[in-house]
């Protein structure tokens, strides 16, 4: 799981990592409003990849 920041744009739910790398992972979870479930990979993920999330702080309502 990775901390994420959720937002809605043009009717689409979008999420981005809250931190830039693994060394800041614990700090990024503190500012996250969702958790992103990402399988391990050596190549990373491209923008637009569908991911599963776990909403925090009361859900995903804008």
N, C-alpha and C positions, 0 to 999 in steps of 0.2 A: 504494500500500500504506500502511496505517496500523497502528501498534502496537495490539495488543489484549490483554485479559486474559480468559482462558477459565475457565469453571467449569461444573460439572454440577449441576443442580437437578432433582429429581423425574424423573430419567432423561433429561433434555433437556440437550443441549450448548448453552451460552449464551456469548456473547462481548460485551464492551463495549470501547469505545475506552480506551486506556491514558492518553491525554491529552485535555485539554478543547478545544484548538484547534490550528491549524497552527503557531503560534509555539512551541509546546512539543513538536512532533512528534519531534525528535531525542532529547529527553530521555525521552519516553514510550516509545520503542522500547527503551531500556535496561531498562525494567521489564516489557516485554511478554513473554508466553509464546506469542504467535502473531502473525501478520500478517493483517490483514483486507484483502481485495481489494475495493475500492469504486470503481465508475465515477464520473467527475466529475459533480457535480450542483450546482445552485444552491439546491435546496430541502432537501438533507439526506436522512436516512433515518428512518423511523418505527421505534420499538421493535417487535421481532418480525419485521423484514424478514430474509429468508434471505440469507446472504452466504457467500462462499467464504473460506476461511482457509488459511494455511500454518502448521502447528504448528512451534514452536521448542522447544529444550531437551528433545529426546527424545520428542516425541509428545503425545498427548492423553489418556493414561491417567490417571484420577483418583487 
